Amino acid sequence: MGLYSRKELDNGAEIAVWEVTESEEELLSIISIPNEELDELFLTKSGARRREKLAIRALLNTIFEDKVYLGHHDNGSPFIQNNPVHISITHTDRFVAIILHKTEDVGIDIESLSRDFSAVEKKALSEDEVDDLSDKNRNQQLAIYWCAKEALYKRMSRNGVDFAKQMEVERFTPHDEGKIEATFTDKDGLEEEFELEYEIFDNHLLVWLVG
């Protein structure tokens, strides 16, 4: 299908989503890809992973008028080598999403709500967050917790983060879209507060934050 949605937020960030319906060959035929990325692509054994990389490149080509070069820091977080814009990238089998901001750090995560998120309760939630869970829409609630913490993790861009101990999402009621509050505590005990936003579309959950 190609570009699924593209919107500019009130805070100056931009979010773009690509629906990956094309084959690897079709994606290769419609994009311009730097030689370095092409070399890495040919070294990637997984066909699904190659298709994902090509969809990311297709979305980058759509967003940026000039050619951009995608790089990754040692911790895996992406950056644009020839543009100072802040970027975060996420994907599922069906969608690739990117968030950009000229000056602020960003984070984004997407998940299919067809997934079973029951494991999140034990591996990523604090005792208080577990206490806040309800039986109604439980899987959706767990998905929001997980995506929020993933987006926050990407925004912080640090290794060795304990999702249950260092991230705390305030109590919320799941809706089709909304805002949630979260706190990140570094290993020295310093706390930072963040506001995240989320929306549900086509049985997928997208969560992001800016700043």
C-alpha positions in Angstrom: 0.0 0.0 0.0 2.8 2.4 0.8 2.3 5.5 2.9 -0.5 4.8 5.3 -0.5 8.1 7.2 1.5 11.2 7.9 0.8 13.9 10.3 2.5 16.8 12.1 1.8 17.2 15.8 1.2 20.4 17.7 4.6 20.1 19.4 6.4 20.1 16.0 7.0 16.4 15.7 6.0 14.4 12.6 4.8 10.8 12.5 4.7 8.8 9.3 3.4 5.2 8.9 4.1 2.8 6.0 1.9 -0.2 5.4 4.1 -3.0 4.2 2.1 -4.8 1.5 4.9 -4.9 -1.1 7.3 -7.7 -1.8 11.0 -7.3 -1.4 11.4 -7.0 -5.1 8.6 -4.4 -5.4 10.1 -2.3 -2.6 13.5 -2.4 -4.3 12.0 -1.2 -7.6 10.4 1.9 -6.0 13.1 3.2 -3.7 16.5 4.8 -4.0 18.9 3.2 -1.5 22.4 4.3 -0.5 25.1 1.7 -1.5 26.1 1.2 2.1 22.6 0.2 3.1 22.3 -2.0 0.0 25.5 -3.9 1.0 24.1 -4.4 4.5 20.8 -5.6 3.0 22.5 -8.3 1.0 24.2 -9.6 4.1 20.8 -9.9 5.9 19.7 -13.5 5.8 16.1 -13.0 7.0 13.7 -12.1 4.2 11.3 -10.5 6.7 14.2 -8.3 8.1 15.2 -7.3 4.5 11.6 -6.3 3.7 11.4 -4.3 6.9 14.7 -2.4 6.1 13.4 -1.6 2.7 10.1 -0.3 4.0 12.0 1.9 6.4 14.0 3.3 3.5 10.9 3.8 1.5 9.4 5.8 4.3 12.6 7.9 4.7 12.6 8.6 1.0 9.0 9.8 1.4 9.7 12.1 4.4 12.9 13.7 3.3 13.3 15.6 0.0 17.1 15.2 0.0 18.9 11.9 0.3 19.5 10.9 3.9 21.9 8.2 5.3 20.6 6.1 8.2 23.1 5.1 10.9 22.9 3.4 14.3 24.5 4.1 17.6 26.3 1.4 19.5 23.1 0.8 21.5 21.1 0.3 18.3 19.2 3.6 18.3 19.0 5.2 14.8 20.2 8.5 13.6 20.4 10.4 10.3 24.1 10.8 9.4 23.6 14.0 7.4 20.8 15.6 9.2 20.6 16.7 12.9 16.9 15.7 13.2 16.0 13.4 16.1 14.4 10.1 14.9 12.9 7.0 16.3 11.7 4.0 14.3 9.4 1.0 15.0 7.8 -1.8 13.1 5.5 -4.8 13.1 5.1 -7.4 10.3 2.5 -5.0 8.8 3.6 -1.5 9.6 6.7 0.7 9.8 6.5 4.0 11.7 8.9 6.9 12.2 8.7 9.9 14.4 10.9 13.0 13.9 11.6 16.3 15.7 14.1 19.0 14.8 15.3 19.6 18.4 13.6 17.2 20.9 14.4 13.6 21.7 11.7 11.2 20.6 10.6 7.6 21.0 8.0 5.5 19.3 6.7 1.9 19.4 4.0 0.0 17.6 2.5 -3.5 18.3 -0.2 -5.6 16.9 -3.1 -6.1 19.4 -3.4 -9.6 18.1 -0.4 -10.4 20.3 -0.7 -12.0 23.7 0.8 -9.5 26.1 0.4 -11.6 29.3 4.1 -12.0 29.7 4.5 -8.2 30.1 2.9 -8.4 33.6 5.8 -10.4 35.0 8.8 -9.1 33.1 8.1 -5.3 32.7 5.6 -4.1 35.3 6.1 -2.8 38.9 4.0 -4.1 41.8 1.9 -0.9 41.6 1.3 -1.2 37.9 0.2 -4.8 38.4 -2.2 -3.7 41.1 -3.6 -1.2 38.6 -4.5 -3.8 36.0 -8.2 -4.6 35.5 -9.8 -7.7 34.0 -11.6 -5.6 31.4 -9.5 -4.9 28.3 -6.5 -6.5 30.1 -4.5 -7.4 27.0 -5.0 -3.9 25.6 -3.9 -2.4 28.9 -0.8 -4.5 29.0 0.0 -3.6 25.4 -0.2 0.1 26.3 2.2 -0.5 29.2 4.6 -2.3 27.0 4.5 0.1 24.1 4.9 3.1 26.5 7.9 1.6 28.1 9.4 0.6 24.8 8.9 4.2 23.5 10.4 5.6 26.6 13.3 3.2 26.4 14.0 4.4 22.9 13.8 8.0 23.9 16.2 7.6 26.8 18.7 5.6 24.5 20.4 3.8 27.3 21.6 0.3 27.8 20.7 -2.0 30.7 17.3 -0.4 31.6 15.1 -2.4 34.0 11.6 -1.8 32.7 9.9 -2.8 36.0 12.2 -0.8 38.3 13.2 2.2 36.3 10.0 3.0 34.5 6.6 3.7 36.1 3.5 4.4 34.1 0.7 6.2 36.0 -2.7 4.5 36.3 -4.8 4.9 33.2 -8.0 3.6 31.6 -7.5 2.2 28.1 -9.2 4.0 25.2 -8.8 4.1 21.4 -6.5 7.1 22.0 -5.2 9.1 24.9 -2.3 10.4 27.0 -0.5 8.7 29.8 2.1 9.9 32.3 5.4 8.0 33.0 8.5 8.5 35.2 12.0 7.3 34.3 14.4 6.8 37.2 18.1 6.5 36.3 20.6 4.3 38.2 21.5 7.3 40.5 17.9 7.8 41.5 17.3 10.9 39.4 13.7 11.0 38.2 12.3 12.5 34.9 8.6 12.8 34.1 7.2 12.3 30.6 3.8 12.5 28.8 3.2 9.9 26.1 0.4 9.7 23.6 -1.2 6.7 22.0 -3.7 5.7 19.4 -5.2 2.5 18.1 -5.8 1.8 14.3 -6.4 -1.3 12.3 -5.9 -3.5 15.5 -2.5 -1.9 16.1 -1.3 0.3 18.9 1.1 3.2 18.4 2.7 5.0 21.3 5.1 8.0 21.1 6.6 10.8 23.2 8.5 14.0 22.4 10.9 15.8 24.7 
